Amino acid sequence: MSLNFRPLSLQHKEEIEGALKENPPQISEFTFTNLFMWRCYYQFQVAENRGFYTLLASPVGSSPYFFPPLGKGDIEGWFEDALDYFRSRGLPVRFERLPDEVIRALPKRPDLQVVVDRDNSDYVYATKHLIRLSGNRYHTPKNHINRFTKRHVWEYQTLTADLIQECLRVQEEWCFSKKCSESHGLINEDRAINEALTHFDLLSYKGGVIRVQGRVEAFTLGELLNPETVVIHIEKTNPELPGLNPLIQQQFLLHEWSHIPWVNREQDLGIEGLRKSKMSYHPEFLVDKYRLLSL
């Protein structure tokens, strides 16, 4: 079956969100907000096929690959159509970010290998633990918060449209301090954050900010991934204010998501410092993802 692809756009929001509600995901990539904000990097194209919405990614310098199908449909037929796409173009077979349930549903083939993608495994925590920070295991972040709150006058606010420009300013200042212009990854992240913020009124996420001495110095964005899990897409803080990271993490969950049992804080991308930081908050479990590749 021929796949009729169109570039991912806001016009797909309602139908993709409908497919995600029909088959709620566990992996952090699968909200419309996340797909939309990263669409320029991945160059996402979308096609309706076998009851699913099919996502094809073609980042610059990379061979194209499929993400898992969205919604419910004929998974074996979808798989064969995807394989035909690669064969007809003489391309290597490549599927990325496949969750365990998709791997189990796909027919086994001797010419393909399944590879665990540990760098993209999502870290999932109990929301109540990240709010309360009780006990010795959370001694360090709680101390950072206590020191910050003793030194500064601060206030949490729910993100509204009138705060977007201040968040963009925080992001610009963060990028300047981190020399984003010298990092391909940070350039792409900066563009994705700008896409999310400038389309705030059109997307489905929530956000929060922290003012310090009246000035916005931190912001965060997140949304429901499934009925029991919130996913945190972005956290940015003034790096000159130690303790602000754990504070906004705690306050966003407290004010916006305390009724949701789990929080997915996405992957570590194989970055050693990020992995150490995420492990220090004691995840309840990791959501593994897999690659399916030509041998």
N, C-alpha and C positions, 0 to 999 in steps of 0.2 A: 504494500500500500504506500502510495506517495504521501510524503509529509509536507503539508502546506504551511510553511513557517512564516511568522510575522515578528518583527522586533517587539520585545516586551515594552509595554507602555501603560499609562494610567487607565487606558481603556480596558485593560485586562483585570483590573482590580476586583470588580464584583464577581466575575466568573472564577478567578483563581481563589479568592477567599471562600467562595462557595464550595469549591473542590476540597480545600483544606478542612473545612468544617465537616464535610462528608467523610473524610478519612483523616482525623486529627494526627498531625505529625509529632514525633519525638525529637527530630534533629533540628538544630537551631536555624538552619538556612531557610526553613520553610514557613516564612510569613511573607505576605505580599510586600510589606515595608522593606524587609531585608533584600528580597529579590529586586525590588525597584531601585533601592539606593545603590546597589552594586551592579546595576544593569550595564553601565558604561564599561566597567572593567571586564565583566564576563561576556559582554555583547550577547546577552540572552536573546534567543528567539523562541517563540511559543507556537505549538501546533496542537490541535485537537485530534486525538487518535485513540481508537479502541476504548472510548469512554473516559480516557485520561486527558489531562493537559500535559504535554511533553515539553521539556525544557532542554534546549541545546545551548551549550556554552562554547564560545570561541575566543578566549582571551588572546590578546596580541602575543605572537611568538609561541603559541601552543596549538597542538592539534585539537580539533573539536571533540567534545565529549558530552554525553547525556547525564543529566541529573536524574534522580528517581522520578517516576511518574507521579502526578498529583491527582488525587481523587480515587475513584474506584472504577475498575474496568477489567478488560481481558489482559492480564499481565503477560501471559505467554505470547499472545499476538503482538502486544506492544514490544516485547523483547525481540521477536523475529523481525519486526519492521525496523527497529533500531539497528539490528545487525545488517539488514539489507542496505540501510543508509551508508554504513561504513564500507561494505563490500562494493557497492555500486560506484564508490568514489576512490577505491583503492586505499582507504585509510585504515590505520590500526584501530581495533576495537577498544573503546575506552568509556567506562562508566565511572562516575565519581560520586562520593557522599551517599553511598547506598546503605540504608539501615538494615539491621539484621532481618527484619520481616521480608524485605524485598529479596535479599540474598537467598532466604529459604524458599521463596516462591518461584524463583527463576529456575528453568531447567538447567541441569548440570551439563557442561560441555568440556570435553577433554582438551580443546584448543584455547581455553580461557583459564586464567588464574584469578583467584580471589586473594586480595591483599588487605590486611588490616591497616587502616589509615589512622594510626595513633595520634598524629599531630592534629587531626581534626576531630578527635573525640570530644564530646561536650561534657562539661563538668556540671553536675546537678546537685543542688544543696537543699536542705530543709529550710524553708523560708523563716520559720520561727527561730531557728538557730542563728541565722544571720542578722535577725533583728535583736535578739536578746544578748547574743555574744556571752553566754554564761559559761563559767568554768575555766579551768586552766588552759584548755585547748584554744580558747579565743582570747587569752591573756594579752597578746601583743596588739591586735587591732583595737581591743577595748582600751588599752592604755594610750594608744595613739589618739583615739577619739577623746578621751578624758583630757589629755594635754591640750588638744586643739580647743576644746570647749572652754577651758579655763583661761586661755590666752586671747580668745577672739569673741566678739559679738557677732552672732550668726543667726540666720533664719532660713528655714526650708520653705519653698514655694512650689506648688504644682505648675508645670509648664503651661503657659498660655501664649497666644499668638503675639502679644505685646512683648514677650521676653525673647523672641527668636533672635532679634538683632544682637542682644547681649550674649546669647549663646554662640552666635557666629563670631563675635569678638573674642570670647574665651577660646574658641577653636583656633582662630587666627593667631592669638598670642601663644597658645600651646605649640602650634606648628612652628612658629618662629623660634621658640626656645629649644625645640627638638630637631631643628633644621630639616623640616619635612622635604624641602626642595632637593635635598641630597639623597633621598630614599624613595625608590620606586614604590615600595609598599605604603609608605606614609602619604605619598602623593595620591595614591588611589584611595586610601582611607579618608583623606581630607575631602576628596571629591564626593565620596559616598555620604559623609556626614553632612556636607553642604546640601546634597540632594534631599536627604531626609529632613533637615531643618527648613529648607525653603519650600518644601511641600507639606509642611505640618498640617495645614487645614484639609489636605486631601488624603492623608494617610491615617492609619488606625492606631498608631502607637500613643502611649502616654509618656510624659517626661516630668522631670523635676529639676529644680535648680537650688543652689545654696548661695545666699548673699552673705558676704563677710564685710562688716562695717558698711553695709548698704550696697555693696557692689557685687554683681554676679561673678562668682569665681569657680563655679562648677556646674555641670549639667549632666544629665543622664537620660537615656531613652530606652523604653522597653514596651512589651505588649504580650498578650496571651499567645502562647504557642499552641496549647491545647487546654481543655477545661481545668486541668490541675497544675499547669506549669506556666510561669511567666518566663520570657526570655529577655535578657538584658543585651541590647545591641551595642550601646555606646556609653562610656563613662569618661568624661574629660574634666580635669581639675587643674587649677593653678599649681604647677610643680613647686612653687616657692612656699606653699602652705602645707607642710606635713600634717597628716591626719585627715585631710579633706577627702581622700579616696574612700577610706572605710566609713567615714561619716555619711557621705552622700549615698553609698551603697545601702547602709542601714536605714537612712531616712526615707529613701525612695520605696523600699520594701514596706516600711512601717506605715507610711501614709497612703500608698497606692495599692499595695499587693498583699497585705497581711492576711487576707482571706484565701489566698492561693497557697496550697501546701508546698509546692516545689518551685525552685528558681534555677533556670538553665543559664549559666554564665559563659556559654560558648566555649571555644577551643583555645588551645595555647599556641597553635601553629608551629609547634616544635621549638619555640623560643624558650631557652632554659630558665631565664628569670621569670617569665610569665607562667611557666609550668610550676615553678617553685611557689609562686604567689598563689596560684589557684589551689594547689595542694594544701597550702597552709590554712585554708579555710575549711578543710576536711569535707570534701564532697561525699555525699551519701552513695553516689554511684556515677559512673561514666556512661554516656551513650556512645557506643562504638559505631563507626562508619567504615565502609569498605570500598575498595576499588575493584573493578572487574576489568581485566586487561588481556590483550592478546599475549599468548606465550611467545 
